[in-house]
Amino acid sequence: MKLAMIALLAHPILILMPTGLFAATNWGNKAMNNPGAHGFSEVLYEFSSASANNGSGFEGLGDTYGANDNLAAAPYSPHWTSPRAW
């Protein structure tokens, strides 16, 4: 019975804990384009989508902010750079 309760609570915990952390920190506030209720629902939907592993999102968040904020193309991807850079 305990394992069943852990299985039932895992999905809400995977959604609500990161959403609260993201909304409470400065890192999360910088990634939101709309700091109001719509911005919070974007964050909630992003973590709901990620924990369900379906890959959809509102795309109102700054998805490339933080660890993914790299303006240079990867050295192994010359097809992603402009032809003028060659």
PyMOL Python script that loads the backbone (N, CA, C, O; Angstrom):
from pymol import cmd

cmd.read_pdbstr("""\
ATOM      1  N   MET A   1       0.809  -1.190   0.000  1.00  0.00           N
ATOM      2  CA  MET A   1       0.000   0.000   0.000  1.00  0.00           C
ATOM      3  C   MET A   1       0.857   1.261   0.000  1.00  0.00           C
ATOM      4  O   MET A   1       0.494   2.264  -0.615  1.00  0.00           O
ATOM      5  N   LYS A   2       2.011   1.207   0.701  1.00  0.00           N
ATOM      6  CA  LYS A   2       2.885   2.373   0.743  1.00  0.00           C
ATOM      7  C   LYS A   2       3.482   2.666  -0.628  1.00  0.00           C
ATOM      8  O   LYS A   2       3.623   3.827  -1.012  1.00  0.00           O
ATOM      9  N   LEU A   3       3.829   1.622  -1.359  1.00  0.00           N
ATOM     10  CA  LEU A   3       4.373   1.823  -2.696  1.00  0.00           C
ATOM     11  C   LEU A   3       3.337   2.407  -3.647  1.00  0.00           C
ATOM     12  O   LEU A   3       3.667   3.198  -4.530  1.00  0.00           O
ATOM     13  N   ALA A   4       2.087   2.011  -3.461  1.00  0.00           N
ATOM     14  CA  ALA A   4       1.024   2.570  -4.295  1.00  0.00           C
ATOM     15  C   ALA A   4       0.847   4.062  -4.017  1.00  0.00           C
ATOM     16  O   ALA A   4       0.620   4.841  -4.942  1.00  0.00           O
ATOM     17  N   MET A   5       0.947   4.459  -2.763  1.00  0.00           N
ATOM     18  CA  MET A   5       0.816   5.887  -2.428  1.00  0.00           C
ATOM     19  C   MET A   5       2.009   6.684  -2.966  1.00  0.00           C
ATOM     20  O   MET A   5       1.848   7.819  -3.416  1.00  0.00           O
ATOM     21  N   ILE A   6       3.191   6.095  -2.920  1.00  0.00           N
ATOM     22  CA  ILE A   6       4.363   6.770  -3.479  1.00  0.00           C
ATOM     23  C   ILE A   6       4.200   6.942  -4.985  1.00  0.00           C
ATOM     24  O   ILE A   6       4.541   7.988  -5.538  1.00  0.00           O
ATOM     25  N   ALA A   7       3.686   5.924  -5.635  1.00  0.00           N
ATOM     26  CA  ALA A   7       3.464   6.006  -7.081  1.00  0.00           C
ATOM     27  C   ALA A   7       2.409   7.054  -7.423  1.00  0.00           C
ATOM     28  O   ALA A   7       2.542   7.758  -8.424  1.00  0.00           O
ATOM     29  N   LEU A   8       1.367   7.165  -6.605  1.00  0.00           N
ATOM     30  CA  LEU A   8       0.323   8.161  -6.863  1.00  0.00           C
ATOM     31  C   LEU A   8       0.791   9.581  -6.573  1.00  0.00           C
ATOM     32  O   LEU A   8       0.328  10.521  -7.219  1.00  0.00           O
ATOM     33  N   LEU A   9       1.688   9.756  -5.627  1.00  0.00           N
ATOM     34  CA  LEU A   9       2.146  11.090  -5.258  1.00  0.00           C
ATOM     35  C   LEU A   9       3.380  11.543  -6.026  1.00  0.00           C
ATOM     36  O   LEU A   9       3.745  12.716  -5.959  1.00  0.00           O
ATOM     37  N   ALA A  10       4.021  10.651  -6.745  1.00  0.00           N
ATOM     38  CA  ALA A  10       5.258  11.014  -7.452  1.00  0.00           C
ATOM     39  C   ALA A  10       4.994  12.065  -8.529  1.00  0.00           C
ATOM     40  O   ALA A  10       5.765  13.016  -8.653  1.00  0.00           O
ATOM     41  N   HIS A  11       3.946  11.918  -9.292  1.00  0.00           N
ATOM     42  CA  HIS A  11       3.672  12.852 -10.380  1.00  0.00           C
ATOM     43  C   HIS A  11       3.335  14.257  -9.869  1.00  0.00           C
ATOM     44  O   HIS A  11       3.901  15.222 -10.383  1.00  0.00           O
ATOM     45  N   PRO A  12       2.452  14.421  -8.894  1.00  0.00           N
ATOM     46  CA  PRO A  12       2.222  15.774  -8.373  1.00  0.00           C
ATOM     47  C   PRO A  12       3.464  16.390  -7.725  1.00  0.00           C
ATOM     48  O   PRO A  12       3.661  17.603  -7.804  1.00  0.00           O
ATOM     49  N   ILE A  13       4.293  15.577  -7.093  1.00  0.00           N
ATOM     50  CA  ILE A  13       5.515  16.114  -6.486  1.00  0.00           C
ATOM     51  C   ILE A  13       6.482  16.572  -7.573  1.00  0.00           C
ATOM     52  O   ILE A  13       7.129  17.609  -7.426  1.00  0.00           O
ATOM     53  N   LEU A  14       6.587  15.811  -8.661  1.00  0.00           N
ATOM     54  CA  LEU A  14       7.458  16.200  -9.762  1.00  0.00           C
ATOM     55  C   LEU A  14       6.973  17.456 -10.472  1.00  0.00           C
ATOM     56  O   LEU A  14       7.750  18.098 -11.180  1.00  0.00           O
ATOM     57  N   ILE A  15       5.728  17.815 -10.302  1.00  0.00           N
ATOM     58  CA  ILE A  15       5.192  19.034 -10.905  1.00  0.00           C
ATOM     59  C   ILE A  15       5.261  20.207  -9.936  1.00  0.00           C
ATOM     60  O   ILE A  15       5.769  21.271 -10.291  1.00  0.00           O
ATOM     61  N   LEU A  16       4.765  20.030  -8.734  1.00  0.00           N
ATOM     62  CA  LEU A  16       4.595  21.157  -7.813  1.00  0.00           C
ATOM     63  C   LEU A  16       5.886  21.631  -7.162  1.00  0.00           C
ATOM     64  O   LEU A  16       6.059  22.831  -6.949  1.00  0.00           O
ATOM     65  N   MET A  17       6.789  20.723  -6.842  1.00  0.00           N
ATOM     66  CA  MET A  17       8.030  21.142  -6.193  1.00  0.00           C
ATOM     67  C   MET A  17       8.898  22.001  -7.124  1.00  0.00           C
ATOM     68  O   MET A  17       9.318  23.079  -6.706  1.00  0.00           O
ATOM     69  N   PRO A  18       9.186  21.583  -8.354  1.00  0.00           N
ATOM     70  CA  PRO A  18       9.986  22.455  -9.217  1.00  0.00           C
ATOM     71  C   PRO A  18       9.256  23.732  -9.616  1.00  0.00           C
ATOM     72  O   PRO A  18       9.892  24.770  -9.801  1.00  0.00           O
ATOM     73  N   THR A  19       7.936  23.675  -9.751  1.00  0.00           N
ATOM     74  CA  THR A  19       7.183  24.886 -10.085  1.00  0.00           C
ATOM     75  C   THR A  19       7.305  25.919  -8.980  1.00  0.00           C
ATOM     76  O   THR A  19       7.521  27.100  -9.253  1.00  0.00           O
ATOM     77  N   GLY A  20       7.170  25.486  -7.742  1.00  0.00           N
ATOM     78  CA  GLY A  20       7.319  26.408  -6.625  1.00  0.00           C
ATOM     79  C   GLY A  20       8.724  26.950  -6.512  1.00  0.00           C
ATOM     80  O   GLY A  20       8.912  28.133  -6.227  1.00  0.00           O
ATOM     81  N   LEU A  21       9.713  26.107  -6.731  1.00  0.00           N
ATOM     82  CA  LEU A  21      11.099  26.546  -6.680  1.00  0.00           C
ATOM     83  C   LEU A  21      11.401  27.529  -7.802  1.00  0.00           C
ATOM     84  O   LEU A  21      12.077  28.535  -7.586  1.00  0.00           O
ATOM     85  N   PHE A  22      10.908  27.244  -8.985  1.00  0.00           N
ATOM     86  CA  PHE A  22      11.130  28.108 -10.150  1.00  0.00           C
ATOM     87  C   PHE A  22      10.444  29.450  -9.971  1.00  0.00           C
ATOM     88  O   PHE A  22      11.001  30.482 -10.345  1.00  0.00           O
ATOM     89  N   ALA A  23       9.238  29.454  -9.401  1.00  0.00           N
ATOM     90  CA  ALA A  23       8.499  30.705  -9.212  1.00  0.00           C
ATOM     91  C   ALA A  23       9.066  31.535  -8.072  1.00  0.00           C
ATOM     92  O   ALA A  23       8.909  32.756  -8.069  1.00  0.00           O
ATOM     93  N   ALA A  24       9.718  30.908  -7.109  1.00  0.00           N
ATOM     94  CA  ALA A  24      10.208  31.629  -5.934  1.00  0.00           C
ATOM     95  C   ALA A  24      11.609  32.188  -6.108  1.00  0.00           C
ATOM     96  O   ALA A  24      12.013  33.073  -5.354  1.00  0.00           O
ATOM     97  N   THR A  25      12.352  31.699  -7.075  1.00  0.00           N
ATOM     98  CA  THR A  25      13.737  32.143  -7.220  1.00  0.00           C
ATOM     99  C   THR A  25      13.862  33.202  -8.306  1.00  0.00           C
ATOM    100  O   THR A  25      12.990  33.349  -9.162  1.00  0.00           O
ATOM    101  N   ASN A  26      14.954  33.924  -8.248  1.00  0.00           N
ATOM    102  CA  ASN A  26      15.227  34.956  -9.232  1.00  0.00           C
ATOM    103  C   ASN A  26      15.495  34.349 -10.605  1.00  0.00           C
ATOM    104  O   ASN A  26      15.183  34.961 -11.627  1.00  0.00           O
ATOM    105  N   TRP A  27      16.067  33.158 -10.631  1.00  0.00           N
ATOM    106  CA  TRP A  27      16.336  32.477 -11.892  1.00  0.00           C
ATOM    107  C   TRP A  27      15.035  32.207 -12.657  1.00  0.00           C
ATOM    108  O   TRP A  27      14.980  32.372 -13.876  1.00  0.00           O
ATOM    109  N   GLY A  28      14.005  31.798 -11.943  1.00  0.00           N
ATOM    110  CA  GLY A  28      12.726  31.542 -12.592  1.00  0.00           C
ATOM    111  C   GLY A  28      12.032  32.812 -13.038  1.00  0.00           C
ATOM    112  O   GLY A  28      11.397  32.834 -14.092  1.00  0.00           O
ATOM    113  N   ASN A  29      12.145  33.872 -12.249  1.00  0.00           N
ATOM    114  CA  ASN A  29      11.493  35.127 -12.618  1.00  0.00           C
ATOM    115  C   ASN A  29      12.128  35.761 -13.842  1.00  0.00           C
ATOM    116  O   ASN A  29      11.436  36.417 -14.620  1.00  0.00           O
ATOM    117  N   LYS A  30      13.429  35.581 -14.029  1.00  0.00           N
ATOM    118  CA  LYS A  30      14.079  36.122 -15.215  1.00  0.00           C
ATOM    119  C   LYS A  30      13.683  35.373 -16.481  1.00  0.00           C
ATOM    120  O   LYS A  30      13.714  35.946 -17.571  1.00  0.00           O
ATOM    121  N   ALA A  31      13.316  34.121 -16.356  1.00  0.00           N
ATOM    122  CA  ALA A  31      12.958  33.327 -17.531  1.00  0.00           C
ATOM    123  C   ALA A  31      11.526  33.569 -17.992  1.00  0.00           C
ATOM    124  O   ALA A  31      11.173  33.224 -19.120  1.00  0.00           O
ATOM    125  N   MET A  32      10.698  34.159 -17.129  1.00  0.00           N
ATOM    126  CA  MET A  32       9.301  34.409 -17.491  1.00  0.00           C
ATOM    127  C   MET A  32       9.176  35.699 -18.289  1.00  0.00           C
ATOM    128  O   MET A  32       9.750  36.721 -17.913  1.00  0.00           O
ATOM    129  N   ASN A  33       8.433  35.658 -19.381  1.00  0.00           N
ATOM    130  CA  ASN A  33       8.137  36.861 -20.139  1.00  0.00           C
ATOM    131  C   ASN A  33       6.967  37.625 -19.551  1.00  0.00           C
ATOM    132  O   ASN A  33       6.894  38.848 -19.679  1.00  0.00           O
ATOM    133  N   ASN A  34       6.063  36.925 -18.917  1.00  0.00           N
ATOM    134  CA  ASN A  34       4.892  37.536 -18.304  1.00  0.00           C
ATOM    135  C   ASN A  34       4.913  37.190 -16.820  1.00  0.00           C
ATOM    136  O   ASN A  34       4.672  36.036 -16.464  1.00  0.00           O
ATOM    137  N   PRO A  35       5.194  38.158 -15.939  1.00  0.00           N
ATOM    138  CA  PRO A  35       5.329  37.828 -14.523  1.00  0.00           C
ATOM    139  C   PRO A  35       4.005  37.639 -13.785  1.00  0.00           C
ATOM    140  O   PRO A  35       4.015  37.412 -12.575  1.00  0.00           O
ATOM    141  N   GLY A  36       2.887  37.723 -14.462  1.00  0.00           N
ATOM    142  CA  GLY A  36       1.592  37.585 -13.808  1.00  0.00           C
ATOM    143  C   GLY A  36       1.118  36.149 -13.734  1.00  0.00           C
ATOM    144  O   GLY A  36       1.911  35.207 -13.716  1.00  0.00           O
ATOM    145  N   ALA A  37      -0.191  36.008 -13.693  1.00  0.00           N
ATOM    146  CA  ALA A  37      -0.801  34.683 -13.559  1.00  0.00           C
ATOM    147  C   ALA A  37      -0.541  33.822 -14.800  1.00  0.00           C
ATOM    148  O   ALA A  37      -0.382  32.607 -14.685  1.00  0.00           O
ATOM    149  N   HIS A  38      -0.496  34.431 -15.960  1.00  0.00           N
ATOM    150  CA  HIS A  38      -0.236  33.659 -17.168  1.00  0.00           C
ATOM    151  C   HIS A  38       1.185  33.101 -17.160  1.00  0.00           C
ATOM    152  O   HIS A  38       1.413  31.979 -17.613  1.00  0.00           O
ATOM    153  N   GLY A  39       2.125  33.863 -16.657  1.00  0.00           N
ATOM    154  CA  GLY A  39       3.495  33.370 -16.541  1.00  0.00           C
ATOM    155  C   GLY A  39       3.597  32.187 -15.597  1.00  0.00           C
ATOM    156  O   GLY A  39       4.321  31.229 -15.867  1.00  0.00           O
ATOM    157  N   PHE A  40       2.866  32.253 -14.481  1.00  0.00           N
ATOM    158  CA  PHE A  40       2.865  31.125 -13.555  1.00  0.00           C
ATOM    159  C   PHE A  40       2.233  29.895 -14.185  1.00  0.00           C
ATOM    160  O   PHE A  40       2.710  28.779 -13.978  1.00  0.00           O
ATOM    161  N   SER A  41       1.162  30.085 -14.953  1.00  0.00           N
ATOM    162  CA  SER A  41       0.542  28.928 -15.601  1.00  0.00           C
ATOM    163  C   SER A  41       1.453  28.357 -16.686  1.00  0.00           C
ATOM    164  O   SER A  41       1.409  27.157 -16.958  1.00  0.00           O
ATOM    165  N   GLU A  42       2.283  29.207 -17.314  1.00  0.00           N
ATOM    166  CA  GLU A  42       3.267  28.695 -18.263  1.00  0.00           C
ATOM    167  C   GLU A  42       4.276  27.782 -17.566  1.00  0.00           C
ATOM    168  O   GLU A  42       4.617  26.712 -18.070  1.00  0.00           O
ATOM    169  N   VAL A  43       4.745  28.226 -16.399  1.00  0.00           N
ATOM    170  CA  VAL A  43       5.703  27.437 -15.634  1.00  0.00           C
ATOM    171  C   VAL A  43       5.064  26.126 -15.187  1.00  0.00           C
ATOM    172  O   VAL A  43       5.675  25.064 -15.302  1.00  0.00           O
ATOM    173  N   LEU A  44       3.848  26.200 -14.682  1.00  0.00           N
ATOM    174  CA  LEU A  44       3.142  25.003 -14.235  1.00  0.00           C
ATOM    175  C   LEU A  44       2.944  24.026 -15.390  1.00  0.00           C
ATOM    176  O   LEU A  44       3.118  22.820 -15.221  1.00  0.00           O
ATOM    177  N   TYR A  45       2.583  24.542 -16.557  1.00  0.00           N
ATOM    178  CA  TYR A  45       2.379  23.673 -17.717  1.00  0.00           C
ATOM    179  C   TYR A  45       3.691  23.068 -18.197  1.00  0.00           C
ATOM    180  O   TYR A  45       3.725  21.904 -18.597  1.00  0.00           O
ATOM    181  N   GLU A  46       4.776  23.846 -18.162  1.00  0.00           N
ATOM    182  CA  GLU A  46       6.073  23.315 -18.583  1.00  0.00           C
ATOM    183  C   GLU A  46       6.498  22.135 -17.721  1.00  0.00           C
ATOM    184  O   GLU A  46       6.954  21.119 -18.245  1.00  0.00           O
ATOM    185  N   PHE A  47       6.353  22.261 -16.392  1.00  0.00           N
ATOM    186  CA  PHE A  47       6.746  21.164 -15.519  1.00  0.00           C
ATOM    187  C   PHE A  47       5.750  20.008 -15.583  1.00  0.00           C
ATOM    188  O   PHE A  47       6.141  18.855 -15.404  1.00  0.00           O
ATOM    189  N   SER A  48       4.478  20.290 -15.834  1.00  0.00           N
ATOM    190  CA  SER A  48       3.516  19.200 -16.033  1.00  0.00           C
ATOM    191  C   SER A  48       3.854  18.420 -17.287  1.00  0.00           C
ATOM    192  O   SER A  48       3.797  17.190 -17.304  1.00  0.00           O
ATOM    193  N   SER A  49       4.206  19.145 -18.335  1.00  0.00           N
ATOM    194  CA  SER A  49       4.569  18.511 -19.591  1.00  0.00           C
ATOM    195  C   SER A  49       5.859  17.709 -19.452  1.00  0.00           C
ATOM    196  O   SER A  49       5.971  16.607 -19.988  1.00  0.00           O
ATOM    197  N   ALA A  50       6.824  18.264 -18.735  1.00  0.00           N
ATOM    198  CA  ALA A  50       8.105  17.565 -18.577  1.00  0.00           C
ATOM    199  C   ALA A  50       7.958  16.315 -17.730  1.00  0.00           C
ATOM    200  O   ALA A  50       8.577  15.293 -18.028  1.00  0.00           O
ATOM    201  N   SER A  51       7.150  16.375 -16.679  1.00  0.00           N
ATOM    202  CA  SER A  51       7.008  15.190 -15.827  1.00  0.00           C
ATOM    203  C   SER A  51       6.167  14.107 -16.494  1.00  0.00           C
ATOM    204  O   SER A  51       6.313  12.928 -16.171  1.00  0.00           O
ATOM    205  N   ALA A  52       5.290  14.490 -17.419  1.00  0.00           N
ATOM    206  CA  ALA A  52       4.515  13.495 -18.166  1.00  0.00           C
ATOM    207  C   ALA A  52       5.266  13.024 -19.409  1.00  0.00           C
ATOM    208  O   ALA A  52       4.838  12.085 -20.080  1.00  0.00           O
ATOM    209  N   ASN A  53       6.394  13.684 -19.714  1.00  0.00           N
ATOM    210  CA  ASN A  53       7.259  13.348 -20.840  1.00  0.00           C
ATOM    211  C   ASN A  53       6.526  13.425 -22.172  1.00  0.00           C
ATOM    212  O   ASN A  53       6.656  12.531 -23.009  1.00  0.00           O
ATOM    213  N   ASN A  54       5.740  14.512 -22.375  1.00  0.00           N
ATOM    214  CA  ASN A  54       5.080  14.660 -23.662  1.00  0.00           C
ATOM    215  C   ASN A  54       5.682  15.761 -24.520  1.00  0.00           C
ATOM    216  O   ASN A  54       5.362  15.838 -25.706  1.00  0.00           O
ATOM    217  N   GLY A  55       6.540  16.617 -23.972  1.00  0.00           N
ATOM    218  CA  GLY A  55       7.323  17.541 -24.771  1.00  0.00           C
ATOM    219  C   GLY A  55       6.623  18.773 -25.284  1.00  0.00           C
ATOM    220  O   GLY A  55       7.184  19.463 -26.135  1.00  0.00           O
ATOM    221  N   SER A  56       5.441  19.090 -24.822  1.00  0.00           N
ATOM    222  CA  SER A  56       4.789  20.307 -25.294  1.00  0.00           C
ATOM    223  C   SER A  56       5.003  21.424 -24.285  1.00  0.00           C
ATOM    224  O   SER A  56       5.446  21.185 -23.161  1.00  0.00           O
ATOM    225  N   GLY A  57       4.682  22.648 -24.698  1.00  0.00           N
ATOM    226  CA  GLY A  57       4.846  23.775 -23.796  1.00  0.00           C
ATOM    227  C   GLY A  57       4.234  25.030 -24.381  1.00  0.00           C
ATOM    228  O   GLY A  57       3.918  25.082 -25.570  1.00  0.00           O
ATOM    229  N   PHE A  58       4.066  26.044 -23.541  1.00  0.00           N
ATOM    230  CA  PHE A  58       3.523  27.325 -23.995  1.00  0.00           C
ATOM    231  C   PHE A  58       4.528  28.112 -24.830  1.00  0.00           C
ATOM    232  O   PHE A  58       4.139  28.937 -25.657  1.00  0.00           O
ATOM    233  N   GLU A  59       5.789  27.866 -24.622  1.00  0.00           N
ATOM    234  CA  GLU A  59       6.885  28.567 -25.277  1.00  0.00           C
ATOM    235  C   GLU A  59       6.896  30.056 -24.960  1.00  0.00           C
ATOM    236  O   GLU A  59       7.378  30.854 -25.764  1.00  0.00           O
ATOM    237  N   GLY A  60       6.383  30.433 -23.827  1.00  0.00           N
ATOM    238  CA  GLY A  60       6.479  31.804 -23.380  1.00  0.00           C
ATOM    239  C   GLY A  60       7.647  32.005 -22.444  1.00  0.00           C
ATOM    240  O   GLY A  60       7.978  33.135 -22.085  1.00  0.00           O
ATOM    241  N   LEU A  61       8.268  30.921 -22.050  1.00  0.00           N
ATOM    242  CA  LEU A  61       9.409  31.018 -21.159  1.00  0.00           C
ATOM    243  C   LEU A  61      10.683  31.185 -21.964  1.00  0.00           C
ATOM    244  O   LEU A  61      10.754  30.790 -23.128  1.00  0.00           O
ATOM    245  N   GLY A  62      11.690  31.775 -21.332  1.00  0.00           N
ATOM    246  CA  GLY A  62      12.992  31.870 -21.969  1.00  0.00           C
ATOM    247  C   GLY A  62      13.688  30.530 -21.849  1.00  0.00           C
ATOM    248  O   GLY A  62      14.445  30.318 -20.901  1.00  0.00           O
ATOM    249  N   ASP A  63      13.459  29.631 -22.770  1.00  0.00           N
ATOM    250  CA  ASP A  63      13.960  28.262 -22.664  1.00  0.00           C
ATOM    251  C   ASP A  63      15.473  28.163 -22.719  1.00  0.00           C
ATOM    252  O   ASP A  63      16.042  27.178 -22.250  1.00  0.00           O
ATOM    253  N   THR A  64      16.129  29.158 -23.278  1.00  0.00           N
ATOM    254  CA  THR A  64      17.578  29.082 -23.402  1.00  0.00           C
ATOM    255  C   THR A  64      18.277  29.907 -22.341  1.00  0.00           C
ATOM    256  O   THR A  64      19.458  30.218 -22.499  1.00  0.00           O
ATOM    257  N   TYR A  65      17.611  30.267 -21.289  1.00  0.00           N
ATOM    258  CA  TYR A  65      18.234  31.066 -20.242  1.00  0.00           C
ATOM    259  C   TYR A  65      18.954  30.154 -19.256  1.00  0.00           C
ATOM    260  O   TYR A  65      18.468  29.065 -18.949  1.00  0.00           O
ATOM    261  N   GLY A  66      20.078  30.579 -18.773  1.00  0.00           N
ATOM    262  CA  GLY A  66      20.780  29.817 -17.745  1.00  0.00           C
ATOM    263  C   GLY A  66      21.820  28.904 -18.324  1.00  0.00           C
ATOM    264  O   GLY A  66      22.699  29.354 -19.059  1.00  0.00           O
ATOM    265  N   ALA A  67      21.743  27.641 -18.015  1.00  0.00           N
ATOM    266  CA  ALA A  67      22.758  26.674 -18.419  1.00  0.00           C
ATOM    267  C   ALA A  67      22.806  26.499 -19.931  1.00  0.00           C
ATOM    268  O   ALA A  67      23.856  26.151 -20.470  1.00  0.00           O
ATOM    269  N   ASN A  68      21.711  26.729 -20.621  1.00  0.00           N
ATOM    270  CA  ASN A  68      21.676  26.555 -22.073  1.00  0.00           C
ATOM    271  C   ASN A  68      21.958  27.843 -22.826  1.00  0.00           C
ATOM    272  O   ASN A  68      21.787  27.879 -24.044  1.00  0.00           O
ATOM    273  N   ASP A  69      22.382  28.897 -22.152  1.00  0.00           N
ATOM    274  CA  ASP A  69      22.589  30.193 -22.773  1.00  0.00           C
ATOM    275  C   ASP A  69      23.960  30.241 -23.441  1.00  0.00           C
ATOM    276  O   ASP A  69      24.902  30.831 -22.912  1.00  0.00           O
ATOM    277  N   ASN A  70      24.055  29.619 -24.598  1.00  0.00           N
ATOM    278  CA  ASN A  70      25.311  29.552 -25.332  1.00  0.00           C
ATOM    279  C   ASN A  70      25.064  30.092 -26.729  1.00  0.00           C
ATOM    280  O   ASN A  70      24.327  29.490 -27.511  1.00  0.00           O
ATOM    281  N   LEU A  71      25.670  31.213 -27.042  1.00  0.00           N
ATOM    282  CA  LEU A  71      25.444  31.835 -28.339  1.00  0.00           C
ATOM    283  C   LEU A  71      26.281  31.222 -29.452  1.00  0.00           C
ATOM    284  O   LEU A  71      25.921  31.324 -30.624  1.00  0.00           O
ATOM    285  N   ALA A  72      27.387  30.589 -29.101  1.00  0.00           N
ATOM    286  CA  ALA A  72      28.247  29.986 -30.122  1.00  0.00           C
ATOM    287  C   ALA A  72      27.702  28.614 -30.520  1.00  0.00           C
ATOM    288  O   ALA A  72      27.203  27.856 -29.689  1.00  0.00           O
ATOM    289  N   ALA A  73      27.814  28.324 -31.803  1.00  0.00           N
ATOM    290  CA  ALA A  73      27.374  27.008 -32.275  1.00  0.00           C
ATOM    291  C   ALA A  73      28.373  25.950 -31.829  1.00  0.00           C
ATOM    292  O   ALA A  73      29.541  26.247 -31.582  1.00  0.00           O
ATOM    293  N   ALA A  74      27.908  24.733 -31.730  1.00  0.00           N
ATOM    294  CA  ALA A  74      28.783  23.629 -31.346  1.00  0.00           C
ATOM    295  C   ALA A  74      29.824  23.415 -32.437  1.00  0.00           C
ATOM    296  O   ALA A  74      29.511  23.581 -33.616  1.00  0.00           O
ATOM    297  N   PRO A  75      31.048  23.051 -32.080  1.00  0.00           N
ATOM    298  CA  PRO A  75      32.088  22.877 -33.103  1.00  0.00           C
ATOM    299  C   PRO A  75      31.817  21.724 -34.062  1.00  0.00           C
ATOM    300  O   PRO A  75      32.375  21.696 -35.159  1.00  0.00           O
ATOM    301  N   TYR A  76      30.983  20.785 -33.676  1.00  0.00           N
ATOM    302  CA  TYR A  76      30.685  19.642 -34.535  1.00  0.00           C
ATOM    303  C   TYR A  76      29.437  19.870 -35.381  1.00  0.00           C
ATOM    304  O   TYR A  76      28.924  18.924 -35.978  1.00  0.00           O
ATOM    305  N   SER A  77      28.939  21.101 -35.446  1.00  0.00           N
ATOM    306  CA  SER A  77      27.714  21.363 -36.206  1.00  0.00           C
ATOM    307  C   SER A  77      27.924  22.506 -37.186  1.00  0.00           C
ATOM    308  O   SER A  77      27.352  23.579 -36.994  1.00  0.00           O
ATOM    309  N   PRO A  78      28.720  22.314 -38.225  1.00  0.00           N
ATOM    310  CA  PRO A  78      28.940  23.414 -39.167  1.00  0.00           C
ATOM    311  C   PRO A  78      27.688  23.756 -39.973  1.00  0.00           C
ATOM    312  O   PRO A  78      27.591  24.861 -40.505  1.00  0.00           O
ATOM    313  N   HIS A  79      26.732  22.837 -40.074  1.00  0.00           N
ATOM    314  CA  HIS A  79      25.518  23.131 -40.826  1.00  0.00           C
ATOM    315  C   HIS A  79      24.584  24.071 -40.073  1.00  0.00           C
ATOM    316  O   HIS A  79      23.626  24.572 -40.662  1.00  0.00           O
ATOM    317  N   TRP A  80      24.830  24.325 -38.797  1.00  0.00           N
ATOM    318  CA  TRP A  80      24.004  25.251 -38.046  1.00  0.00           C
ATOM    319  C   TRP A  80      24.500  26.686 -38.127  1.00  0.00           C
ATOM    320  O   TRP A  80      23.765  27.610 -37.778  1.00  0.00           O
ATOM    321  N   THR A  81      25.699  26.885 -38.567  1.00  0.00           N
ATOM    322  CA  THR A  81      26.238  28.227 -38.686  1.00  0.00           C
ATOM    323  C   THR A  81      25.867  28.796 -40.034  1.00  0.00           C
ATOM    324  O   THR A  81      25.463  28.066 -40.939  1.00  0.00           O
ATOM    325  N   SER A  82      26.005  30.098 -40.165  1.00  0.00           N
ATOM    326  CA  SER A  82      25.675  30.730 -41.439  1.00  0.00           C
ATOM    327  C   SER A  82      26.806  30.456 -42.443  1.00  0.00           C
ATOM    328  O   SER A  82      27.948  30.243 -42.035  1.00  0.00           O
ATOM    329  N   PRO A  83      26.510  30.458 -43.719  1.00  0.00           N
ATOM    330  CA  PRO A  83      27.553  30.211 -44.711  1.00  0.00           C
ATOM    331  C   PRO A  83      28.651  31.277 -44.692  1.00  0.00           C
ATOM    332  O   PRO A  83      29.776  31.011 -45.115  1.00  0.00           O
ATOM    333  N   ARG A  84      28.331  32.483 -44.205  1.00  0.00           N
ATOM    334  CA  ARG A  84      29.338  33.547 -44.150  1.00  0.00           C
ATOM    335  C   ARG A  84      30.408  33.239 -43.111  1.00  0.00           C
ATOM    336  O   ARG A  84      31.522  33.754 -43.208  1.00  0.00           O
ATOM    337  N   ALA A  85      30.093  32.411 -42.120  1.00  0.00           N
ATOM    338  CA  ALA A  85      31.059  32.088 -41.084  1.00  0.00           C
ATOM    339  C   ALA A  85      32.098  31.078 -41.556  1.00  0.00           C
ATOM    340  O   ALA A  85      33.111  30.886 -40.883  1.00  0.00           O
ATOM    341  N   TRP A  86      31.872  30.434 -42.688  1.00  0.00           N
ATOM    342  CA  TRP A  86      32.825  29.445 -43.186  1.00  0.00           C
ATOM    343  C   TRP A  86      33.938  30.168 -43.826  1.00  0.00           C
ATOM    344  O   TRP A  86      34.873  29.544 -44.326  1.00  0.00           O
TER     345      TRP A  86
END
""", "prot")
cmd.dss("prot")
cmd.show_as("cartoon", "prot")
cmd.util.cbc("prot")
cmd.orient("prot")
